Amino acid sequence: MDDDFEFPAANNDAEMAMGDDDMDLPAGNSILKVGEEKDIGSGLKKKLLKEGDGWEKPSSGDEVEVHYVGTLLDGTQFDSSRDRGTPFKFKLGQGQVIKGWDEGIKTMKKGEKALFTIPPELAYGESGSPPTIPSNATLQFEVELLSWISVKDICQDGGIFKKITLQFEVELLAWIIKYEARLEDGTLVSKSEGVEFTVNDGYFCPALSKAVKTMKKGEKVLLTVKPQYGFGENGREATGDECDVPPNATIHINLELVSWKTVSEITSDKKVLKKILKEGEGYEKPNDGAIVQVNLIGKLQDGTVFVKKGYDEEPPFEFKVDEEQVIEGLDRAVKTMKKGEIALLTVQPEYAFGPSESPQELAAVPGNSTVYYEVEMVSFVKEKESWDMSTPEKIEAAGKKKDEGNALFKTGKYERASKRYEKAVKLIEYDSSFGEDEKQQAKLLKVSCNLNNAACKLKLKDYKEAVKLCTKVLEIESQNVKALYRRAQAYIHLVDLDLAELDIKKALEIDPDNRDVKLEYKVLKEKVKEYNRKDAQFYGNIFAKMLGQPKSADADAKNETVPMTIDSKA
């Protein structure tokens, strides 16, 4: 028996019993999806613009840091921390801001961006805030929660306050531990001088994942683990150098938390993961269009290096984000990195080189390979944000984004084209400060980009979003034939045939000779016939059953669907 790792006395180190009821941390599923809006109480509406990280949210008394842009419902901007270039800080729930803010921001997660529509009674009420905010004004605030510092009243009497200056999400950590596990008679079962695992993956027995969540870096504990958190009624057979564990055995584990590394899910399907090896500086990260400089090493699962850049006196590797200059997994991951950060990326084939072999700088990457990158973010220059632009710059940038979207559309890259059109519209969304000529230019760009984006959504089969985009165009130009035509196409796929017919008839009233609209009308008529035929068969079969007669011979016949013609002019 190996005796070189002494069990500490219970009165010298912490002793923890695993087996009594304990409470897991909440999983934290997001209530809203991006783009969805919901009344969160008292008429306060929240629209999610960007998902946050983790599951934790600030509490009353916490010191929060946000960026915001405040507008009236007509789009008139009255305040912006972004224009000032400095985030706004305040204590949540202490009446330092309007009630709508206190209520809304406590629903947000770190990094989340949301649009709050705040009724007068939760804002400035009947008095308003002259001269910028009129009486009984409903306000809209686009808010990004950058960070917060938790402040806890330890004794619940105001006597001791604890300010939490570092907080992390335990589910997204790779824990590094040392441990030694023994049976009650002292038999050594398992031992490691350093092993790394995540809470979700677990290691050795369930007790380790639960215990590390309660520990501090460098802490040592003695765990007394009951069977339900060990190996249960079945025990465990001996494996390699490790002894077997009898059924219903209590285990004593001497555990030390050496350190941890942060693990992030870059994609929602968990096929791109990032483990932070060294934290970066500040909170700024690259955006789409940013120029980044990185040092990187790419490896296969067997350790073969297929690319190495920025080492051996070679300058850092430079590329532009969201321009397909690198694999998608790397492109997405660098947008989550801070300057000076070093991270290990795990990228599955769907976000790497796909099913085919891909020759690289130092070695070929076989098809369907998961690849690994160690990346150091040396520096980056963000693409200029709208709040840093003058009005002419916004219009020029929106025009460029539209042109980029058009080029991507023509090559069949509809998702990326859609993002370009969305960015273009966002640049000129708030035009209250524009001159008359500039407003007209912005209007034309909005119409064009929303129409082209609707064409993207049709290609991507996101018909509901296509309807919304066309409706936005028709709110500006009620006689726009393309918007009516594309909205009708979307309605047909959503089987809103009456609405589709209204749009097509209106389009033909405006432009009776439009060939595309006429063809779509034929498609609609065929769809109506198809559904009428199916309805007749359905009710006919019901009556036949009621009368005890066999169903019609063609009741199960499959009807061919007429292919939809989609306008791809961008």
SELO-466980 format. One record per residue (C-alpha): residue in three letters; chain; x, y, z. Coordinates in nm, 2 decimals. Layout:
N
- ALA; A; X; Y; Z
...
This chain:
570
- MET; A; 0.00; 0.00; 0.00
- ASP; A; 0.13; 0.35; -0.10
- ASP; A; 0.16; 0.56; 0.22
- ASP; A; 0.34; 0.87; 0.08
- PHE; A; 0.03; 1.09; 0.09
- GLU; A; -0.08; 1.15; 0.45
- PHE; A; -0.45; 1.22; 0.53
- PRO; A; -0.47; 1.55; 0.70
- ALA; A; -0.64; 1.56; 1.04
- ALA; A; -1.00; 1.68; 1.02
- ASN; A; -0.94; 1.98; 1.25
- ASN; A; -0.65; 2.11; 1.03
- ASP; A; -0.82; 2.10; 0.69
- ALA; A; -1.18; 2.12; 0.58
- GLU; A; -1.38; 1.79; 0.60
- MET; A; -1.68; 1.75; 0.37
- ALA; A; -1.95; 1.48; 0.38
- MET; A; -2.09; 1.39; 0.04
- GLY; A; -2.42; 1.21; 0.06
- ASP; A; -2.65; 1.46; 0.23
- ASP; A; -2.88; 1.67; 0.02
- ASP; A; -2.69; 1.94; -0.17
- MET; A; -2.80; 2.19; -0.42
- ASP; A; -2.66; 2.21; -0.78
- LEU; A; -2.62; 2.54; -0.94
- PRO; A; -2.90; 2.63; -1.19
- ALA; A; -2.85; 2.54; -1.55
- GLY; A; -2.97; 2.88; -1.67
- ASN; A; -3.16; 2.84; -1.99
- SER; A; -3.23; 3.17; -2.17
- ILE; A; -3.60; 3.26; -2.17
- LEU; A; -3.59; 3.48; -2.48
- LYS; A; -3.43; 3.39; -2.82
- VAL; A; -3.25; 3.66; -3.01
- GLY; A; -3.50; 3.88; -3.18
- GLU; A; -3.79; 3.79; -2.96
- GLU; A; -3.97; 4.05; -2.74
- LYS; A; -4.16; 3.99; -2.42
- ASP; A; -4.34; 4.19; -2.15
- ILE; A; -4.14; 4.12; -1.83
- GLY; A; -4.39; 4.30; -1.60
- SER; A; -4.57; 4.63; -1.55
- GLY; A; -4.56; 4.70; -1.92
- LEU; A; -4.18; 4.68; -1.94
- LYS; A; -4.08; 4.51; -2.27
- LYS; A; -3.75; 4.34; -2.34
- LYS; A; -3.62; 4.24; -2.68
- LEU; A; -3.31; 4.02; -2.68
- LEU; A; -3.05; 4.15; -2.93
- LYS; A; -2.75; 3.94; -2.83
- GLU; A; -2.73; 3.65; -2.59
- GLY; A; -2.51; 3.68; -2.28
- ASP; A; -2.27; 3.43; -2.12
- GLY; A; -2.35; 3.18; -1.85
- TRP; A; -2.66; 3.18; -1.63
- GLU; A; -2.58; 3.43; -1.35
- LYS; A; -2.76; 3.77; -1.33
- PRO; A; -2.69; 4.08; -1.11
- SER; A; -2.88; 4.13; -0.79
- SER; A; -3.00; 4.43; -0.60
- GLY; A; -2.71; 4.62; -0.45
- ASP; A; -2.46; 4.49; -0.72
- GLU; A; -2.24; 4.75; -0.90
- VAL; A; -2.32; 4.71; -1.27
- GLU; A; -2.14; 4.85; -1.57
- VAL; A; -2.33; 4.91; -1.89
- HIS; A; -2.33; 5.08; -2.23
- TYR; A; -2.66; 5.22; -2.35
- VAL; A; -2.83; 5.43; -2.62
- GLY; A; -3.16; 5.60; -2.52
- THR; A; -3.42; 5.70; -2.78
- LEU; A; -3.78; 5.81; -2.80
- LEU; A; -4.02; 5.59; -2.99
- ASP; A; -3.97; 5.81; -3.31
- GLY; A; -3.60; 5.72; -3.30
- THR; A; -3.48; 6.06; -3.15
- GLN; A; -3.17; 5.99; -2.95
- PHE; A; -3.15; 6.18; -2.62
- ASP; A; -2.86; 6.01; -2.44
- SER; A; -2.58; 5.76; -2.52
- SER; A; -2.29; 5.63; -2.31
- ARG; A; -2.13; 5.51; -2.64
- ASP; A; -2.12; 5.86; -2.77
- ARG; A; -1.93; 5.96; -2.46
- GLY; A; -1.70; 5.66; -2.49
- THR; A; -1.74; 5.57; -2.12
- PRO; A; -1.95; 5.29; -1.98
- PHE; A; -2.21; 5.39; -1.71
- LYS; A; -2.18; 5.24; -1.36
- PHE; A; -2.45; 5.24; -1.09
- LYS; A; -2.58; 5.03; -0.80
- LEU; A; -2.87; 4.81; -0.91
- GLY; A; -3.20; 4.83; -0.72
- GLN; A; -3.10; 5.14; -0.52
- GLY; A; -3.31; 5.40; -0.70
- GLN; A; -3.01; 5.55; -0.87
- VAL; A; -3.17; 5.51; -1.21
- ILE; A; -3.53; 5.50; -1.34
- LYS; A; -3.74; 5.20; -1.23
- GLY; A; -3.75; 5.04; -1.57
- TRP; A; -3.37; 5.01; -1.56
- ASP; A; -3.36; 4.85; -1.22
- GLU; A; -3.63; 4.60; -1.33
- GLY; A; -3.48; 4.53; -1.67
- ILE; A; -3.11; 4.50; -1.61
- LYS; A; -3.16; 4.25; -1.33
- THR; A; -3.29; 4.01; -1.60
- MET; A; -2.96; 4.03; -1.80
- LYS; A; -2.65; 3.81; -1.82
- LYS; A; -2.30; 3.93; -1.87
- GLY; A; -2.23; 4.03; -2.23
- GLU; A; -2.60; 4.04; -2.31
- LYS; A; -2.75; 4.32; -2.52
- ALA; A; -3.12; 4.40; -2.51
- LEU; A; -3.37; 4.66; -2.62
- PHE; A; -3.60; 4.78; -2.33
- THR; A; -3.92; 4.96; -2.41
- ILE; A; -4.01; 5.14; -2.09
- PRO; A; -4.36; 5.29; -2.02
- PRO; A; -4.38; 5.64; -1.87
- GLU; A; -4.47; 5.51; -1.52
- LEU; A; -4.14; 5.32; -1.51
- ALA; A; -3.95; 5.61; -1.66
- TYR; A; -4.00; 5.99; -1.61
- GLY; A; -4.38; 5.99; -1.59
- GLU; A; -4.60; 6.29; -1.63
- SER; A; -4.32; 6.54; -1.56
- GLY; A; -4.08; 6.41; -1.82
- SER; A; -3.72; 6.53; -1.82
- PRO; A; -3.71; 6.86; -2.01
- PRO; A; -3.59; 6.95; -2.26
- THR; A; -3.51; 6.61; -2.41
- ILE; A; -3.78; 6.38; -2.27
- PRO; A; -4.15; 6.50; -2.30
- SER; A; -4.43; 6.43; -2.06
- ASN; A; -4.56; 6.07; -2.05
- ALA; A; -4.29; 5.95; -2.29
- THR; A; -4.23; 5.58; -2.36
- LEU; A; -3.86; 5.53; -2.39
- GLN; A; -3.64; 5.28; -2.56
- PHE; A; -3.29; 5.19; -2.43
- GLU; A; -3.05; 4.96; -2.60
- VAL; A; -2.84; 4.82; -2.31
- GLU; A; -2.53; 4.60; -2.31
- LEU; A; -2.44; 4.46; -1.97
- LEU; A; -2.06; 4.46; -1.96
- SER; A; -1.99; 4.34; -1.61
- TRP; A; -2.09; 4.37; -1.25
- ILE; A; -1.94; 4.34; -0.90
- SER; A; -2.16; 4.15; -0.66
- VAL; A; -2.21; 4.31; -0.32
- LYS; A; -2.35; 4.07; -0.04
- ASP; A; -2.48; 4.17; 0.30
- ILE; A; -2.32; 3.88; 0.49
- CYS; A; -2.51; 3.92; 0.82
- GLN; A; -2.83; 4.06; 0.66
- ASP; A; -2.82; 4.36; 0.89
- GLY; A; -2.60; 4.60; 0.70
- GLY; A; -2.31; 4.52; 0.93
- ILE; A; -2.08; 4.35; 0.69
- PHE; A; -2.08; 4.38; 0.31
- LYS; A; -1.87; 4.15; 0.09
- LYS; A; -1.78; 4.28; -0.26
- ILE; A; -1.71; 3.99; -0.50
- THR; A; -1.44; 4.10; -0.73
- LEU; A; -1.39; 3.77; -0.92
- GLN; A; -1.68; 3.54; -1.01
- PHE; A; -1.67; 3.25; -1.26
- GLU; A; -1.91; 2.99; -1.41
- VAL; A; -1.82; 2.65; -1.27
- GLU; A; -1.98; 2.46; -1.56
- LEU; A; -1.73; 2.63; -1.80
- LEU; A; -1.41; 2.55; -1.61
- ALA; A; -1.15; 2.28; -1.66
- TRP; A; -1.05; 2.18; -1.31
- ILE; A; -0.69; 2.07; -1.23
- ILE; A; -0.68; 1.85; -0.91
- LYS; A; -0.47; 1.62; -0.71
- TYR; A; -0.64; 1.34; -0.52
- GLU; A; -0.61; 1.02; -0.33
- ALA; A; -0.91; 0.79; -0.27
- ARG; A; -0.92; 0.51; -0.01
- LEU; A; -1.17; 0.27; 0.13
- GLU; A; -1.26; 0.28; 0.49
- ASP; A; -1.00; 0.01; 0.57
- GLY; A; -0.73; 0.24; 0.42
- THR; A; -0.70; 0.04; 0.09
- LEU; A; -0.58; 0.28; -0.19
- VAL; A; -0.83; 0.28; -0.47
- SER; A; -0.71; 0.56; -0.70
- LYS; A; -0.45; 0.84; -0.70
- SER; A; -0.33; 1.12; -0.93
- GLU; A; -0.07; 1.40; -0.89
- GLY; A; -0.25; 1.61; -1.14
- VAL; A; -0.56; 1.55; -1.36
- GLU; A; -0.77; 1.79; -1.56
- PHE; A; -1.15; 1.75; -1.62
- THR; A; -1.47; 1.96; -1.66
- VAL; A; -1.77; 1.94; -1.43
- ASN; A; -1.99; 1.82; -1.71
- ASP; A; -1.75; 1.54; -1.81
- GLY; A; -1.67; 1.44; -1.45
- TYR; A; -1.39; 1.23; -1.33
- PHE; A; -1.34; 0.91; -1.11
- CYS; A; -1.68; 0.95; -0.93
- PRO; A; -1.96; 1.20; -0.91
- ALA; A; -1.84; 1.34; -0.58
- LEU; A; -1.54; 1.51; -0.74
- SER; A; -1.75; 1.72; -0.98
- LYS; A; -1.97; 1.83; -0.69
- ALA; A; -1.69; 1.90; -0.45
- VAL; A; -1.47; 2.12; -0.67
- LYS; A; -1.76; 2.36; -0.73
- THR; A; -1.74; 2.45; -0.36
- MET; A; -1.36; 2.49; -0.34
- LYS; A; -1.11; 2.77; -0.37
- LYS; A; -0.78; 2.75; -0.56
- GLY; A; -0.52; 2.58; -0.34
- GLU; A; -0.77; 2.45; -0.10
- LYS; A; -0.73; 2.09; 0.04
- VAL; A; -1.03; 1.89; 0.18
- LEU; A; -1.10; 1.54; 0.30
- LEU; A; -1.42; 1.41; 0.14
- THR; A; -1.63; 1.13; 0.31
- VAL; A; -1.83; 1.00; 0.01
- LYS; A; -2.14; 0.78; 0.06
- PRO; A; -2.22; 0.52; -0.21
- GLN; A; -2.47; 0.73; -0.39
- TYR; A; -2.19; 0.98; -0.48
- GLY; A; -1.93; 0.71; -0.52
- PHE; A; -1.99; 0.39; -0.71
- GLY; A; -2.33; 0.29; -0.57
- GLU; A; -2.47; -0.06; -0.51
- ASN; A; -2.27; -0.21; -0.80
- GLY; A; -1.92; -0.09; -0.70
- ARG; A; -1.64; -0.08; -0.95
- GLU; A; -1.41; -0.34; -1.09
- ALA; A; -1.04; -0.30; -1.08
- THR; A; -0.89; -0.11; -1.37
- GLY; A; -0.52; -0.10; -1.45
- ASP; A; -0.33; -0.01; -1.14
- GLU; A; -0.64; 0.09; -0.95
- CYS; A; -0.82; -0.14; -0.70
- ASP; A; -1.18; -0.25; -0.72
- VAL; A; -1.45; -0.07; -0.51
- PRO; A; -1.69; -0.30; -0.33
- PRO; A; -2.07; -0.25; -0.36
- ASN; A; -2.22; 0.02; -0.13
- ALA; A; -1.87; 0.13; -0.02
- THR; A; -1.79; 0.46; 0.15
- ILE; A; -1.48; 0.63; 0.01
- HIS; A; -1.25; 0.88; 0.17
- ILE; A; -1.09; 1.12; -0.08
- ASN; A; -0.81; 1.36; 0.00
- LEU; A; -0.86; 1.63; -0.26
- GLU; A; -0.66; 1.94; -0.36
- LEU; A; -0.79; 2.20; -0.61
- VAL; A; -0.46; 2.30; -0.78
- SER; A; -0.61; 2.54; -1.04
- TRP; A; -0.86; 2.58; -1.32
- LYS; A; -0.90; 2.70; -1.68
- THR; A; -1.20; 2.86; -1.83
- VAL; A; -1.38; 2.67; -2.10
- SER; A; -1.63; 2.84; -2.34
- GLU; A; -1.87; 2.70; -2.59
- ILE; A; -1.81; 2.91; -2.90
- THR; A; -2.10; 2.75; -3.09
- SER; A; -2.44; 2.65; -2.94
- ASP; A; -2.38; 2.29; -3.07
- LYS; A; -2.06; 2.27; -2.86
- LYS; A; -1.85; 2.18; -3.17
- VAL; A; -1.61; 2.47; -3.11
- LEU; A; -1.47; 2.50; -2.75
- LYS; A; -1.22; 2.74; -2.61
- LYS; A; -1.01; 2.68; -2.30
- ILE; A; -0.84; 3.00; -2.17
- LEU; A; -0.48; 2.93; -2.08
- LYS; A; -0.40; 3.30; -2.00
- GLU; A; -0.65; 3.57; -1.94
- GLY; A; -0.64; 3.88; -2.16
- GLU; A; -0.66; 4.25; -2.09
- GLY; A; -0.98; 4.47; -2.04
- TYR; A; -1.31; 4.37; -2.20
- GLU; A; -1.27; 4.48; -2.56
- LYS; A; -1.29; 4.20; -2.83
- PRO; A; -1.27; 4.20; -3.21
- ASN; A; -1.59; 4.25; -3.41
- ASP; A; -1.69; 4.14; -3.76
- GLY; A; -1.45; 4.32; -3.99
- ALA; A; -1.17; 4.36; -3.73
- ILE; A; -0.81; 4.31; -3.84
- VAL; A; -0.65; 4.07; -3.59
- GLN; A; -0.29; 3.96; -3.54
- VAL; A; -0.24; 3.62; -3.37
- ASN; A; 0.03; 3.37; -3.30
- LEU; A; -0.10; 3.02; -3.36
- ILE; A; -0.02; 2.65; -3.38
- GLY; A; -0.26; 2.40; -3.53
- LYS; A; -0.24; 2.03; -3.45
- LEU; A; -0.42; 1.71; -3.53
- GLN; A; -0.54; 1.47; -3.26
- ASP; A; -0.22; 1.27; -3.28
- GLY; A; -0.01; 1.59; -3.22
- THR; A; 0.09; 1.64; -3.58
- VAL; A; 0.15; 2.02; -3.64
- PHE; A; -0.02; 2.13; -3.97
- VAL; A; 0.03; 2.50; -3.93
- LYS; A; 0.25; 2.73; -3.72
- LYS; A; 0.25; 3.11; -3.75
- GLY; A; 0.40; 3.39; -3.55
- TYR; A; 0.69; 3.19; -3.40
- ASP; A; 1.06; 3.16; -3.47
- GLU; A; 1.10; 3.53; -3.54
- GLU; A; 0.81; 3.52; -3.79
- PRO; A; 0.56; 3.81; -3.76
- PRO; A; 0.21; 3.74; -3.62
- PHE; A; -0.05; 3.60; -3.86
- GLU; A; -0.29; 3.87; -3.97
- PHE; A; -0.64; 3.83; -4.11
- LYS; A; -0.98; 4.00; -4.13
- VAL; A; -1.26; 3.86; -3.92
- ASP; A; -1.57; 3.73; -4.11
- GLU; A; -1.41; 3.73; -4.45
- GLU; A; -1.36; 3.35; -4.48
- GLN; A; -0.98; 3.39; -4.46
- VAL; A; -0.96; 3.12; -4.19
- ILE; A; -1.17; 2.82; -4.10
- GLU; A; -1.51; 2.91; -3.94
- GLY; A; -1.43; 2.78; -3.60
- LEU; A; -1.12; 3.00; -3.57
- ASP; A; -1.30; 3.29; -3.72
- ARG; A; -1.57; 3.27; -3.45
- ALA; A; -1.34; 3.20; -3.16
- VAL; A; -1.11; 3.50; -3.21
- LYS; A; -1.42; 3.73; -3.17
- THR; A; -1.44; 3.61; -2.81
- MET; A; -1.07; 3.68; -2.72
- LYS; A; -0.92; 3.98; -2.55
- LYS; A; -0.58; 4.13; -2.63
- GLY; A; -0.30; 3.92; -2.47
- GLU; A; -0.53; 3.62; -2.42
- ILE; A; -0.39; 3.27; -2.49
- ALA; A; -0.65; 2.99; -2.56
- LEU; A; -0.67; 2.63; -2.67
- LEU; A; -0.94; 2.57; -2.93
- THR; A; -1.10; 2.24; -3.01
- VAL; A; -1.27; 2.26; -3.35
- GLN; A; -1.48; 1.97; -3.49
- PRO; A; -1.49; 1.90; -3.87
- GLU; A; -1.81; 2.10; -3.94
- TYR; A; -1.63; 2.42; -3.84
- ALA; A; -1.28; 2.31; -3.96
- PHE; A; -1.19; 2.15; -4.29
- GLY; A; -1.49; 1.93; -4.34
- PRO; A; -1.51; 1.58; -4.49
- SER; A; -1.23; 1.62; -4.75
- GLU; A; -0.85; 1.61; -4.70
- SER; A; -0.71; 1.96; -4.69
- PRO; A; -0.33; 2.03; -4.76
- GLN; A; -0.19; 2.28; -4.51
- GLU; A; 0.14; 2.45; -4.46
- LEU; A; 0.32; 2.17; -4.27
- ALA; A; 0.09; 1.87; -4.31
- ALA; A; -0.24; 1.76; -4.47
- VAL; A; -0.55; 1.75; -4.25
- PRO; A; -0.74; 1.43; -4.32
- GLY; A; -1.11; 1.45; -4.39
- ASN; A; -1.35; 1.47; -4.09
- SER; A; -1.07; 1.57; -3.85
- THR; A; -1.11; 1.75; -3.52
- VAL; A; -0.83; 2.01; -3.50
- TYR; A; -0.67; 2.19; -3.21
- TYR; A; -0.53; 2.54; -3.21
- GLU; A; -0.33; 2.72; -2.95
- VAL; A; -0.39; 3.09; -3.02
- GLU; A; -0.24; 3.40; -2.88
- MET; A; -0.43; 3.73; -2.95
- VAL; A; -0.14; 3.97; -3.01
- SER; A; -0.35; 4.27; -3.12
- PHE; A; -0.66; 4.37; -3.31
- VAL; A; -0.81; 4.68; -3.47
- LYS; A; -1.19; 4.68; -3.45
- GLU; A; -1.40; 4.79; -3.74
- LYS; A; -1.54; 5.14; -3.67
- GLU; A; -1.87; 5.12; -3.48
- SER; A; -2.16; 5.34; -3.58
- TRP; A; -2.14; 5.56; -3.27
- ASP; A; -1.79; 5.66; -3.38
- MET; A; -1.90; 5.77; -3.73
- SER; A; -2.02; 6.09; -3.87
- THR; A; -2.35; 6.08; -4.07
- PRO; A; -2.17; 6.07; -4.41
- GLU; A; -1.94; 5.79; -4.28
- LYS; A; -2.25; 5.59; -4.17
- ILE; A; -2.41; 5.63; -4.51
- GLU; A; -2.09; 5.54; -4.69
- ALA; A; -2.03; 5.23; -4.46
- ALA; A; -2.39; 5.12; -4.51
- GLY; A; -2.35; 5.14; -4.89
- LYS; A; -2.03; 4.93; -4.86
- LYS; A; -2.20; 4.67; -4.65
- LYS; A; -2.48; 4.65; -4.90
- ASP; A; -2.23; 4.59; -5.19
- GLU; A; -2.06; 4.32; -4.98
- GLY; A; -2.39; 4.16; -4.92
- ASN; A; -2.47; 4.16; -5.29
- ALA; A; -2.14; 4.00; -5.38
- LEU; A; -2.20; 3.73; -5.12
- PHE; A; -2.56; 3.67; -5.24
- LYS; A; -2.44; 3.61; -5.59
- THR; A; -2.21; 3.34; -5.48
- GLY; A; -2.48; 3.17; -5.28
- LYS; A; -2.35; 3.27; -4.93
- TYR; A; -2.69; 3.38; -4.81
- GLU; A; -2.63; 3.37; -4.44
- ARG; A; -2.32; 3.59; -4.46
- ALA; A; -2.50; 3.82; -4.71
- SER; A; -2.79; 3.85; -4.46
- LYS; A; -2.55; 3.97; -4.19
- ARG; A; -2.41; 4.24; -4.42
- TYR; A; -2.75; 4.37; -4.50
- GLU; A; -2.85; 4.37; -4.13
- LYS; A; -2.53; 4.56; -4.04
- ALA; A; -2.60; 4.82; -4.32
- VAL; A; -2.94; 4.89; -4.19
- LYS; A; -2.82; 4.91; -3.83
- LEU; A; -2.57; 5.18; -3.93
- ILE; A; -2.84; 5.41; -4.05
- GLU; A; -3.13; 5.29; -3.82
- TYR; A; -3.15; 5.62; -3.62
- ASP; A; -3.16; 5.90; -3.87
- SER; A; -3.32; 6.18; -3.65
- SER; A; -3.00; 6.39; -3.67
- PHE; A; -2.96; 6.34; -4.05
- GLY; A; -3.02; 6.62; -4.30
- GLU; A; -3.30; 6.59; -4.56
- ASP; A; -3.07; 6.46; -4.84
- GLU; A; -2.91; 6.22; -4.59
- LYS; A; -3.25; 6.09; -4.48
- GLN; A; -3.34; 6.02; -4.84
- GLN; A; -3.01; 5.83; -4.90
- ALA; A; -3.07; 5.63; -4.58
- LYS; A; -3.43; 5.56; -4.68
- LEU; A; -3.32; 5.41; -5.01
- LEU; A; -3.05; 5.20; -4.85
- LYS; A; -3.30; 5.07; -4.59
- VAL; A; -3.54; 4.97; -4.85
- SER; A; -3.28; 4.81; -5.07
- CYS; A; -3.11; 4.62; -4.79
- ASN; A; -3.43; 4.49; -4.63
- LEU; A; -3.55; 4.37; -4.97
- ASN; A; -3.22; 4.19; -5.04
- ASN; A; -3.22; 4.05; -4.69
- ALA; A; -3.57; 3.92; -4.74
- ALA; A; -3.44; 3.74; -5.05
- CYS; A; -3.17; 3.58; -4.83
- LYS; A; -3.43; 3.47; -4.58
- LEU; A; -3.64; 3.31; -4.85
- LYS; A; -3.33; 3.12; -4.97
- LEU; A; -3.26; 3.02; -4.61
- LYS; A; -3.63; 2.92; -4.56
- ASP; A; -3.67; 3.16; -4.28
- TYR; A; -4.01; 3.27; -4.41
- LYS; A; -4.13; 3.45; -4.09
- GLU; A; -3.83; 3.68; -4.10
- ALA; A; -3.88; 3.74; -4.47
- VAL; A; -4.23; 3.86; -4.39
- LYS; A; -4.10; 4.10; -4.13
- LEU; A; -3.84; 4.25; -4.36
- CYS; A; -4.09; 4.30; -4.64
- THR; A; -4.33; 4.46; -4.40
- LYS; A; -4.06; 4.71; -4.29
- VAL; A; -4.01; 4.80; -4.66
- LEU; A; -4.39; 4.85; -4.71
- GLU; A; -4.41; 5.07; -4.40
- ILE; A; -4.17; 5.30; -4.59
- GLU; A; -4.30; 5.24; -4.95
- SER; A; -4.65; 5.10; -4.95
- GLN; A; -4.65; 5.05; -5.33
- ASN; A; -4.32; 4.85; -5.34
- VAL; A; -4.39; 4.56; -5.58
- LYS; A; -4.08; 4.36; -5.49
- ALA; A; -4.18; 4.37; -5.12
- LEU; A; -4.53; 4.26; -5.19
- TYR; A; -4.40; 3.99; -5.42
- ARG; A; -4.14; 3.85; -5.18
- ARG; A; -4.38; 3.87; -4.88
- ALA; A; -4.64; 3.67; -5.09
- GLN; A; -4.37; 3.41; -5.16
- ALA; A; -4.31; 3.38; -4.78
- TYR; A; -4.68; 3.36; -4.71
- ILE; A; -4.72; 3.08; -4.96
- HIS; A; -4.46; 2.87; -4.78
- LEU; A; -4.62; 2.96; -4.44
- VAL; A; -4.96; 2.85; -4.59
- ASP; A; -5.11; 3.19; -4.53
- LEU; A; -5.27; 3.17; -4.87
- ASP; A; -5.53; 3.45; -4.82
- LEU; A; -5.26; 3.70; -4.72
- ALA; A; -5.04; 3.58; -5.01
- GLU; A; -5.34; 3.65; -5.25
- LEU; A; -5.39; 4.00; -5.11
- ASP; A; -5.02; 4.09; -5.17
- ILE; A; -5.02; 3.94; -5.52
- LYS; A; -5.34; 4.12; -5.62
- LYS; A; -5.21; 4.45; -5.49
- ALA; A; -4.88; 4.40; -5.67
- LEU; A; -5.07; 4.34; -6.00
- GLU; A; -5.28; 4.65; -5.95
- ILE; A; -4.96; 4.85; -5.92
- ASP; A; -4.77; 4.67; -6.20
- PRO; A; -5.02; 4.46; -6.41
- ASP; A; -4.75; 4.34; -6.65
- ASN; A; -4.50; 4.21; -6.39
- ARG; A; -4.40; 3.86; -6.52
- ASP; A; -4.26; 3.74; -6.18
- VAL; A; -4.57; 3.83; -5.99
- LYS; A; -4.79; 3.67; -6.26
- LEU; A; -4.59; 3.35; -6.23
- GLU; A; -4.62; 3.36; -5.85
- TYR; A; -5.00; 3.40; -5.89
- LYS; A; -5.01; 3.07; -6.08
- VAL; A; -4.81; 2.91; -5.80
- LEU; A; -5.06; 3.04; -5.55
- LYS; A; -5.36; 2.91; -5.75
- GLU; A; -5.20; 2.56; -5.77
- LYS; A; -5.14; 2.57; -5.39
- VAL; A; -5.51; 2.67; -5.33
- LYS; A; -5.63; 2.38; -5.56
- GLU; A; -5.39; 2.14; -5.38
- TYR; A; -5.52; 2.24; -5.03
- ASN; A; -5.88; 2.23; -5.15
- ARG; A; -5.83; 1.88; -5.29
- LYS; A; -5.68; 1.77; -4.96
- ASP; A; -5.96; 1.92; -4.76
- ALA; A; -6.22; 1.75; -4.99
- GLN; A; -6.04; 1.41; -4.95
- PHE; A; -6.01; 1.46; -4.57
- TYR; A; -6.38; 1.53; -4.52
- GLY; A; -6.48; 1.27; -4.78
- ASN; A; -6.30; 1.00; -4.59
- ILE; A; -6.47; 1.11; -4.26
- PHE; A; -6.81; 1.09; -4.42
- ALA; A; -6.72; 0.76; -4.58
- LYS; A; -6.62; 0.61; -4.24
- MET; A; -6.94; 0.75; -4.09
- LEU; A; -7.14; 0.57; -4.37
- GLY; A; -6.93; 0.26; -4.35
- GLN; A; -6.80; 0.30; -4.71
- PRO; A; -6.44; 0.25; -4.83
- LYS; A; -6.23; 0.57; -4.87
- SER; A; -6.17; 0.72; -5.21
- ALA; A; -5.90; 0.54; -5.42
- ASP; A; -5.68; 0.85; -5.45
- ALA; A; -5.71; 0.95; -5.08
- ASP; A; -5.35; 0.87; -5.01
- ALA; A; -5.21; 1.01; -5.34
- LYS; A; -4.91; 1.24; -5.30
- ASN; A; -4.95; 1.57; -5.48
- GLU; A; -4.64; 1.73; -5.63
- THR; A; -4.56; 2.07; -5.49
- VAL; A; -4.50; 2.34; -5.74
- PRO; A; -4.15; 2.48; -5.71
- MET; A; -4.14; 2.84; -5.59
- THR; A; -3.98; 3.10; -5.80
- ILE; A; -3.75; 3.33; -5.59
- ASP; A; -3.63; 3.66; -5.70
- SER; A; -3.25; 3.65; -5.66
- LYS; A; -3.19; 4.00; -5.78
- ALA; A; -2.97; 4.16; -5.52
